[in-house]
Amino acid sequence: MQNATRRDRLIPVPEREVGGHMSRWKALPAELDPRIRQLVVRLRRLKDHSGLSVRQLAARTEYSPKSWERYLGARSLPPAPAVEALAKIAGDDPVRLLALREVAAEAWENRRADPAHEPDQPESPKSPDSPDELAVVVTPSPAHPTGVRSLHIALVAGAVALVLALSSAVLLAVRLHDDETTKTAPASRTAPTSSAPAAQPAYTCRLKKDDGHWFAGLGRSWDVNLAYGNAGADVAEAQCLLRRAGISPGGIDGIFGPLTQRAVKELQKRAGLVVDGVIGPHTWKALRG
């Protein structure tokens, strides 16, 4: 009856006693990334809340006891199906837990890239003689007052909820940014559009022939070198002249991106120049006519 009460409060329920003392989870490494730590702590709490041993958890999922030991011991990143299976067994929302796992996955990739980090152990199939428990440390049962213990649980739950909210906000912001940058404005002959975000300056082509050469009113360069990654009014000048030549550089945004580079190569090919995608004196001469 006492164990049931603890599970209702989401307090980890020890699975065995060792030497007369209650066993607890092995402490996670101090250097562990906080994003990975939040995921592992959440998985441990759900596992304890389910009341299942490691072997029982393995029997209800597609993953062996040894695999669950590595997941719950922060020695291996659990796959998304394992996280979803544990959430369903414990009656938790799998969507929120998967979002927390996605945030931890990025930290895990950085951890794997560290030369000092030991590589993850390969997955092993279920084995009937696999150990039933994770490594534990033996400590006397704490005698904290109920009020202090409840406060600790509330703080942990609040921290987990905050991480989930922040991760969801980051994912939403990234998706909105991607959607915004992939949109293109309708083509217009009289007012060239810009494919750059609103933060970029807007440029307007004012084409004029001066002394037999074309200018767009944004620069009068003849010898400045422009290449992929450059930005500014000179790039916008070149984009206007490319459009005048009937080659679309994308938007007139002053950014030397892949579309502008492709347009420059097309112009160089037409003019019989070296096709390198870099605007130099010869390419400027071809642009200005």
Buried (B, 14 or more C-beta within 10 A) or exposed (E): EEEEEBBEEBBBBBBEEEEEEBBBBEEBEEEEBEBBBBBBBBBBBBBBBBBBBBBBBBEEBEBBBBBBBBBBBBEBBBBBEBBBBBBBBBEBEBEBBBBBBBBBBEBBEEBEEEEEEEEEEEEEEBEEEBEBBBEBEEEEEEEEEEEEBEEEBEEBEEEBEEBBEEBBEEEEEEEEEEEEEEEEEEEEEEEBBBBBEEEBEBBEBEEEEEEEBBBBBBBEBEEBEBBEEBBBBBBBBBBBBBBBBEBBBBBBBBBBBEBBBBBBBBBBEEBEBEBEBBBBEBBBBBBBE
